[in-house]
Amino acid sequence: MKDPYDILGVQKTASAADIRSAYRKLAKKLHPDLNPGDKSAEEKFKEVSGAYDLLGDEDKRKRFDNGEIDASGAERPPQHFYREYASAAQGHPYADESGYADFMEGEDAFAELLRRAQHARANRRGQDMHYRLAIDFGESIAGATKRITLPTGGTLDVKIPPGLVDGQVIRLKGKGEPGAGSGGAGDALIEVEVTPDRRFAREGDDISLDLPVSLTEAVLGGRVRVPTPTGDVTMSVPKGSNTGTVLRLKGKGAPRKGGGRGDQFVKLKIVLPKGPDPELEAFVETWAKGKDFDPREAMR
Amino acid sequence: MMKMTKQEFLASSGIHVRTLDLWIEQEWLAPEQTPEGARFSDIDVARARFIRDLRDDIGANDEGIDVILHLLDQLHGLRRTLAELRDDMKSRQGD
């Protein structure tokens, strides 16, 4: 840690006025906005202004001299200096070309080059704007229209195409920043994030779902309601179904490129009622085939 | 890019409203003018901070600030054109 007195180049006995004048002298030389092309200016200026924050404040200086605080608390948080914005490519209201206007006149190649650059600048295409949008799983399959509010206060209607996948980017032509002259506006690029739905998993255009069924429904068959991303449908569970049985709901998946739709695959999972059931126990006790059956035969 | 209203700008910069009006009048700051009033971008915030540094840290008076900004704007204009010419040359070499 450098000594703040050394940084400002003053004696420990320096008066407040001396410290101020030493700081001003250094700030004039080192302020990053007065040195647009010097990358190291920022680091040096930070050091100097940190030292001045400490020694320029009578109370803080006293405490530092008494050893109550050290120079470490004096660091300024990083800031964005004007020069970062002023030299950005997209142009701003403070840009001034008069400093070399004379170079643009004349018939030489350099003047021609400058004129061409000026023309390109005057007709620059607007910046693309990037946004993020979260939609739910159902909307990603069925499609939707969402309205996003822009930081500038305006709104943008985004049409979500059916079958969109997580991370897909929608480009809205001409909805970005306005351009200059004949440059035309940039585009709005919206990255869509699909919030996962615990029930559904998507693989390509197909969707899979684990569906709990009762023992009765599995053994005797029956009609059950099945959720799909676009709403519930009724499906027949065939008699004698089992855990792991996969049924197909044709056309209930995501739309395919070039027409048609994927399918939804429903994987059955038998679930018994909670808690012991004396009636069920009594039946299974007497059910001979159930006792003889070895479901782990294939594992041996 | 987030744009601030005048109230938001005053609150975040700690600049007095009369000072701000003066700076705009002197064309040191040029916020975007919309039907709903002035809108300030990041560059306006950074420029206001720089003007404050010139006044408070460097000790420049109003006349000095006027000259500094005028020259600095030209310097940035030059730097930008220089950068464009460099990029232009780079892309030609790439061909």
Contacts between the chains, C-beta under 8 A, distances in Angstrom:
chain1	res1	chain2	res2	distance
A	23	B	57	7.1
A	24	B	57	6.7
A	24	B	58	5.9
A	24	B	59	5.1
A	27	B	53	7.4
A	27	B	57	4.7
A	27	B	58	5.2
A	28	B	58	5.3
A	31	B	50	8.0
A	31	B	53	6.2
A	31	B	57	7.4
A	31	B	58	6.7
A	33	B	50	4.7
A	33	B	53	7.3
A	33	B	72	7.3
A	34	B	68	7.7
A	34	B	72	7.6
A	36	B	72	7.8
A	36	B	75	6.4
A	36	B	76	6.6
A	36	B	79	6.0
A	37	B	79	7.0
A	49	B	57	7.4
A	52	B	57	7.9
A	79	B	49	7.3
A	80	B	42	7.1
A	80	B	46	5.6
A	81	B	46	6.4
A	81	B	50	7.1
A	82	B	43	7.3
A	82	B	46	4.3
A	82	B	47	5.0
A	82	B	49	7.1
A	82	B	50	4.2
A	83	B	76	7.6
A	84	B	46	7.1
A	85	B	42	6.2
A	85	B	43	3.8
A	85	B	46	5.4
A	85	B	47	7.7
A	86	B	43	7.1
A	86	B	47	7.9
A	86	B	72	7.7
A	86	B	73	7.9
A	86	B	76	4.2
A	87	B	76	5.9
A	87	B	79	5.4
A	87	B	80	6.0
A	87	B	83	7.0
A	88	B	43	7.9
A	89	B	80	7.3
A	89	B	83	7.4
A	89	B	84	7.8
A	92	B	43	5.3
A	93	B	30	4.4
A	93	B	32	7.7
A	94	B	30	6.7
A	94	B	43	7.3
A	94	B	47	6.9
A	94	B	73	5.2
A	94	B	76	7.3
A	95	B	73	7.1
A	95	B	76	6.8
A	95	B	77	5.4
A	95	B	80	6.8
A	96	B	70	7.7
A	96	B	73	3.9
A	96	B	74	4.9
A	96	B	76	7.4
A	96	B	77	4.6
A	97	B	77	4.8
A	97	B	81	7.3
A	98	B	74	6.1
A	98	B	77	7.4
A	99	B	74	3.2
A	99	B	75	6.9
A	99	B	77	5.5
A	99	B	78	5.1
A	100	B	77	7.4
A	100	B	78	5.7
A	100	B	81	6.7
A	113	B	85	6.5
A	113	B	88	7.6
A	114	B	81	6.7
A	114	B	85	7.8
A	117	B	81	6.0
A	117	B	84	4.8
A	117	B	85	6.4
A	117	B	88	7.0
A	118	B	81	8.0
A	120	B	84	7.6
A	121	B	84	7.2
A	151	B	1	6.9
A	151	B	2	4.8
A	151	B	3	7.1
A	152	B	1	7.6
A	152	B	3	5.5
A	152	B	39	8.0
A	153	B	3	7.7
A	153	B	36	8.0
